[in-house]
Amino acid sequence: MGTGLFIIDAIIIAIVILPFALFINGSKKRKRKLRKALQSEATQNNCKLSKIEVDSNFAIGVDEAEEKLFFYKETSELAFAQVVDLKSLVSCKTIRENKRVKDKTKHYDVIDKLQLSFTHHNLKDATELMLYNNDDEMVLNNEIAIAQKWEDYVNNLIATKISTVESDNAMVMA
């Protein structure tokens, strides 16, 4: 009697735990695939990534020595990569596009798109990296925090580069 109850309990526990284990394993596999694709893109450009961040369907990384930022995104329809030359940038900012949704009693602002926008030296060109699009993904996870973190990081790299160039020019002038 005790053995039969033990087997039934083991089967029930396996049925409950198995979907979670499969979900976690699939998520890790997807993140490894994104990381590998991003590193492959960097290798093709003769770069070595010093910082990488992987989210649900995109990966972003930077090679500080070569001053290049790499972005790889995979959606259900396509996969694409972008390379941004940090040497030609003036600033980076997060752009959030909201959409107003009306419920029976209230209005809600829903984030429709979230992207990093890079402004170039000529101030006319801008490169945009789409981190979240409501049409592609159903749920906004960690993208807002990632966007803010990379905006601060890239702006810090740009400011450091500008201050280094200015101090080098001041030494040459002296």
Short mmCIF file of the C-alpha atoms (twelve columns), coordinates in Angstrom:
data_MODEL
# 
_entry.id   MODEL 
# 
loop_
_atom_site.group_PDB 
_atom_site.id 
_atom_site.type_symbol 
_atom_site.label_atom_id 
_atom_site.label_alt_id 
_atom_site.label_comp_id 
_atom_site.label_asym_id 
_atom_site.label_seq_id 
_atom_site.Cartn_x 
_atom_site.Cartn_y 
_atom_site.Cartn_z 
_atom_site.pdbx_PDB_model_num 
ATOM 1   C CA . MET A 1   0.000   0.000  0.000   1 
ATOM 2   C CA . GLY A 2   2.808   2.426  0.905   1 
ATOM 3   C CA . THR A 3   4.698   1.724  -2.310  1 
ATOM 4   C CA . GLY A 4   1.689   2.473  -4.515  1 
ATOM 5   C CA . LEU A 5   1.079   5.767  -2.716  1 
ATOM 6   C CA . PHE A 6   4.751   6.675  -3.103  1 
ATOM 7   C CA . ILE A 7   4.614   6.003  -6.869  1 
ATOM 8   C CA . ILE A 8   1.448   8.081  -7.291  1 
ATOM 9   C CA . ASP A 9   3.015   10.964 -5.329  1 
ATOM 10  C CA . ALA A 10  6.183   10.775 -7.455  1 
ATOM 11  C CA . ILE A 11  4.129   10.881 -10.673 1 
ATOM 12  C CA . ILE A 12  2.097   13.882 -9.488  1 
ATOM 13  C CA . ILE A 13  5.251   15.746 -8.424  1 
ATOM 14  C CA . ALA A 14  6.881   14.996 -11.795 1 
ATOM 15  C CA . ILE A 15  3.796   16.265 -13.657 1 
ATOM 16  C CA . VAL A 16  3.876   19.507 -11.675 1 
ATOM 17  C CA . ILE A 17  7.648   20.128 -11.880 1 
ATOM 18  C CA . LEU A 18  8.322   18.975 -15.458 1 
ATOM 19  C CA . PRO A 19  6.775   22.017 -17.265 1 
ATOM 20  C CA . PHE A 20  8.838   24.419 -15.142 1 
ATOM 21  C CA . ALA A 21  12.033  22.470 -15.796 1 
ATOM 22  C CA . LEU A 22  11.349  22.416 -19.540 1 
ATOM 23  C CA . PHE A 23  10.588  26.162 -19.571 1 
ATOM 24  C CA . ILE A 24  13.799  27.017 -17.695 1 
ATOM 25  C CA . ASN A 25  15.873  24.743 -19.936 1 
ATOM 26  C CA . GLY A 26  14.349  26.292 -23.096 1 
ATOM 27  C CA . SER A 27  15.012  29.795 -21.805 1 
ATOM 28  C CA . LYS A 28  18.661  29.010 -21.065 1 
ATOM 29  C CA . LYS A 29  19.083  27.407 -24.485 1 
ATOM 30  C CA . ARG A 30  17.589  30.465 -26.212 1 
ATOM 31  C CA . LYS A 31  19.882  32.812 -24.263 1 
ATOM 32  C CA . ARG A 32  22.948  30.716 -25.142 1 
ATOM 33  C CA . LYS A 33  21.933  30.849 -28.805 1 
ATOM 34  C CA . LEU A 34  21.555  34.659 -28.707 1 
ATOM 35  C CA . ARG A 35  24.899  35.066 -26.915 1 
ATOM 36  C CA . LYS A 36  26.631  32.837 -29.455 1 
ATOM 37  C CA . ALA A 37  25.094  34.737 -32.399 1 
ATOM 38  C CA . LEU A 38  26.193  38.083 -30.928 1 
ATOM 39  C CA . GLN A 39  29.728  36.837 -30.307 1 
ATOM 40  C CA . SER A 40  29.834  35.464 -33.850 1 
ATOM 41  C CA . GLU A 41  28.851  38.886 -35.216 1 
ATOM 42  C CA . ALA A 42  31.606  40.518 -33.156 1 
ATOM 43  C CA . THR A 43  34.165  37.990 -34.369 1 
ATOM 44  C CA . GLN A 44  33.219  38.722 -37.990 1 
ATOM 45  C CA . ASN A 45  34.046  42.393 -37.286 1 
ATOM 46  C CA . ASN A 46  37.376  41.487 -35.614 1 
ATOM 47  C CA . CYS A 47  36.097  42.497 -32.186 1 
ATOM 48  C CA . LYS A 48  35.994  40.895 -28.765 1 
ATOM 49  C CA . LEU A 49  33.042  41.729 -26.561 1 
ATOM 50  C CA . SER A 50  33.943  43.084 -23.138 1 
ATOM 51  C CA . LYS A 51  30.342  43.391 -21.915 1 
ATOM 52  C CA . ILE A 52  27.295  41.348 -22.987 1 
ATOM 53  C CA . GLU A 53  23.663  41.354 -21.923 1 
ATOM 54  C CA . VAL A 54  21.109  38.820 -23.113 1 
ATOM 55  C CA . ASP A 55  17.350  39.141 -22.718 1 
ATOM 56  C CA . SER A 56  14.424  37.097 -23.971 1 
ATOM 57  C CA . ASN A 57  14.846  37.777 -27.705 1 
ATOM 58  C CA . PHE A 58  17.849  40.091 -28.065 1 
ATOM 59  C CA . ALA A 59  21.483  40.386 -27.056 1 
ATOM 60  C CA . ILE A 60  23.571  43.532 -26.810 1 
ATOM 61  C CA . GLY A 61  27.297  43.826 -26.283 1 
ATOM 62  C CA . VAL A 62  30.199  46.218 -26.615 1 
ATOM 63  C CA . ASP A 63  33.873  46.067 -27.490 1 
ATOM 64  C CA . GLU A 64  35.369  48.975 -25.562 1 
ATOM 65  C CA . ALA A 65  38.769  48.731 -27.271 1 
ATOM 66  C CA . GLU A 66  37.339  49.023 -30.797 1 
ATOM 67  C CA . GLU A 67  34.469  51.261 -29.596 1 
ATOM 68  C CA . LYS A 68  31.735  49.229 -31.278 1 
ATOM 69  C CA . LEU A 69  28.342  48.187 -29.999 1 
ATOM 70  C CA . PHE A 70  26.706  45.009 -31.291 1 
ATOM 71  C CA . PHE A 71  23.010  44.185 -31.254 1 
ATOM 72  C CA . TYR A 72  21.352  40.926 -32.262 1 
ATOM 73  C CA . LYS A 73  17.602  40.347 -32.205 1 
ATOM 74  C CA . GLU A 74  15.565  37.330 -33.113 1 
ATOM 75  C CA . THR A 75  11.822  37.511 -33.724 1 
ATOM 76  C CA . SER A 76  9.444   34.864 -34.991 1 
ATOM 77  C CA . GLU A 77  9.857   36.095 -38.585 1 
ATOM 78  C CA . LEU A 78  13.524  37.086 -38.778 1 
ATOM 79  C CA . ALA A 79  16.856  37.527 -37.073 1 
ATOM 80  C CA . PHE A 80  19.102  40.519 -37.614 1 
ATOM 81  C CA . ALA A 81  22.270  42.098 -36.297 1 
ATOM 82  C CA . GLN A 82  23.407  45.709 -36.121 1 
ATOM 83  C CA . VAL A 83  26.788  47.238 -35.425 1 
ATOM 84  C CA . VAL A 84  27.055  50.787 -34.081 1 
ATOM 85  C CA . ASP A 85  30.368  52.623 -34.235 1 
ATOM 86  C CA . LEU A 86  30.640  54.495 -30.947 1 
ATOM 87  C CA . LYS A 87  33.326  56.792 -32.385 1 
ATOM 88  C CA . SER A 88  30.720  58.558 -34.525 1 
ATOM 89  C CA . LEU A 89  28.185  59.120 -31.726 1 
ATOM 90  C CA . VAL A 90  27.251  62.207 -29.774 1 
ATOM 91  C CA . SER A 91  24.640  60.710 -27.458 1 
ATOM 92  C CA . CYS A 92  22.368  57.799 -26.686 1 
ATOM 93  C CA . LYS A 93  18.830  58.026 -25.367 1 
ATOM 94  C CA . THR A 94  15.932  55.717 -24.640 1 
ATOM 95  C CA . ILE A 95  12.790  56.317 -26.660 1 
ATOM 96  C CA . ARG A 96  9.479   55.059 -25.320 1 
ATOM 97  C CA . GLU A 97  6.398   55.155 -27.493 1 
ATOM 98  C CA . ASN A 98  3.151   54.796 -25.589 1 
ATOM 99  C CA . LYS A 99  -0.276  53.881 -26.804 1 
ATOM 100 C CA . ARG A 100 -3.456  54.956 -25.013 1 
ATOM 101 C CA . VAL A 101 -5.826  52.079 -24.342 1 
ATOM 102 C CA . LYS A 102 -9.383  52.695 -23.234 1 
ATOM 103 C CA . ASP A 103 -11.058 50.318 -20.837 1 
ATOM 104 C CA . LYS A 104 -14.717 50.524 -19.825 1 
ATOM 105 C CA . THR A 105 -13.973 52.996 -17.051 1 
ATOM 106 C CA . LYS A 106 -10.361 54.134 -17.382 1 
ATOM 107 C CA . HIS A 107 -7.655  55.058 -19.853 1 
ATOM 108 C CA . TYR A 108 -4.263  53.337 -19.689 1 
ATOM 109 C CA . ASP A 109 -0.930  54.157 -21.268 1 
ATOM 110 C CA . VAL A 110 0.685   51.007 -22.630 1 
ATOM 111 C CA . ILE A 111 4.261   50.907 -23.889 1 
ATOM 112 C CA . ASP A 112 4.097   50.180 -27.598 1 
ATOM 113 C CA . LYS A 113 7.798   50.425 -28.481 1 
ATOM 114 C CA . LEU A 114 11.034  50.793 -26.582 1 
ATOM 115 C CA . GLN A 115 14.290  51.542 -28.360 1 
ATOM 116 C CA . LEU A 116 17.765  52.913 -27.920 1 
ATOM 117 C CA . SER A 117 18.467  55.830 -30.239 1 
ATOM 118 C CA . PHE A 118 22.029  56.864 -31.079 1 
ATOM 119 C CA . THR A 119 22.666  60.362 -32.416 1 
ATOM 120 C CA . HIS A 120 25.666  60.735 -34.735 1 
ATOM 121 C CA . HIS A 121 28.082  63.680 -35.048 1 
ATOM 122 C CA . ASN A 122 26.267  65.166 -38.042 1 
ATOM 123 C CA . LEU A 123 23.082  65.319 -35.865 1 
ATOM 124 C CA . LYS A 124 20.968  64.203 -38.838 1 
ATOM 125 C CA . ASP A 125 21.567  60.466 -38.713 1 
ATOM 126 C CA . ALA A 126 20.226  58.321 -35.926 1 
ATOM 127 C CA . THR A 127 20.600  54.604 -35.386 1 
ATOM 128 C CA . GLU A 128 17.827  52.905 -33.480 1 
ATOM 129 C CA . LEU A 129 17.851  49.538 -31.770 1 
ATOM 130 C CA . MET A 130 14.360  48.161 -31.113 1 
ATOM 131 C CA . LEU A 131 14.401  46.453 -27.715 1 
ATOM 132 C CA . TYR A 132 10.647  45.941 -27.435 1 
ATOM 133 C CA . ASN A 133 7.802   46.090 -29.902 1 
ATOM 134 C CA . ASN A 134 4.263   45.303 -28.769 1 
ATOM 135 C CA . ASP A 135 3.556   43.730 -32.163 1 
ATOM 136 C CA . ASP A 136 6.338   41.138 -31.709 1 
ATOM 137 C CA . GLU A 137 6.331   40.427 -27.978 1 
ATOM 138 C CA . MET A 138 3.371   40.065 -25.698 1 
ATOM 139 C CA . VAL A 139 4.964   40.942 -22.369 1 
ATOM 140 C CA . LEU A 140 7.394   43.694 -21.398 1 
ATOM 141 C CA . ASN A 141 9.896   42.039 -19.061 1 
ATOM 142 C CA . ASN A 142 13.191  43.640 -18.185 1 
ATOM 143 C CA . GLU A 143 13.599  45.827 -21.262 1 
ATOM 144 C CA . ILE A 144 13.071  49.196 -19.534 1 
ATOM 145 C CA . ALA A 145 15.854  48.547 -17.017 1 
ATOM 146 C CA . ILE A 146 18.153  47.218 -19.747 1 
ATOM 147 C CA . ALA A 147 17.493  50.255 -21.944 1 
ATOM 148 C CA . GLN A 148 18.246  52.665 -19.094 1 
ATOM 149 C CA . LYS A 149 21.387  50.779 -18.106 1 
ATOM 150 C CA . TRP A 150 22.767  50.736 -21.658 1 
ATOM 151 C CA . GLU A 151 21.845  54.381 -22.228 1 
ATOM 152 C CA . ASP A 152 23.866  55.359 -19.155 1 
ATOM 153 C CA . TYR A 153 26.718  53.017 -20.104 1 
ATOM 154 C CA . VAL A 154 27.019  54.266 -23.709 1 
ATOM 155 C CA . ASN A 155 26.752  57.931 -22.684 1 
ATOM 156 C CA . ASN A 156 29.489  57.308 -20.105 1 
ATOM 157 C CA . LEU A 157 31.705  55.712 -22.787 1 
ATOM 158 C CA . ILE A 158 31.094  58.670 -25.112 1 
ATOM 159 C CA . ALA A 159 31.833  61.209 -22.355 1 
ATOM 160 C CA . THR A 160 35.005  59.352 -21.370 1 
ATOM 161 C CA . LYS A 161 36.143  59.271 -24.995 1 
ATOM 162 C CA . ILE A 162 35.431  62.998 -25.453 1 
ATOM 163 C CA . SER A 163 37.280  63.955 -22.261 1 
ATOM 164 C CA . THR A 164 40.250  61.781 -23.314 1 
ATOM 165 C CA . VAL A 165 40.377  63.425 -26.744 1 
ATOM 166 C CA . GLU A 166 40.148  66.911 -25.181 1 
ATOM 167 C CA . SER A 167 42.952  66.172 -22.708 1 
ATOM 168 C CA . ASP A 168 45.110  64.788 -25.548 1 
ATOM 169 C CA . ASN A 169 44.450  67.938 -27.590 1 
ATOM 170 C CA . ALA A 170 45.325  70.120 -24.584 1 
ATOM 171 C CA . MET A 171 48.663  68.294 -24.203 1 
ATOM 172 C CA . VAL A 172 49.435  68.759 -27.907 1 
ATOM 173 C CA . MET A 173 48.621  72.488 -27.693 1 
ATOM 174 C CA . ALA A 174 50.855  72.953 -24.636 1 
# 
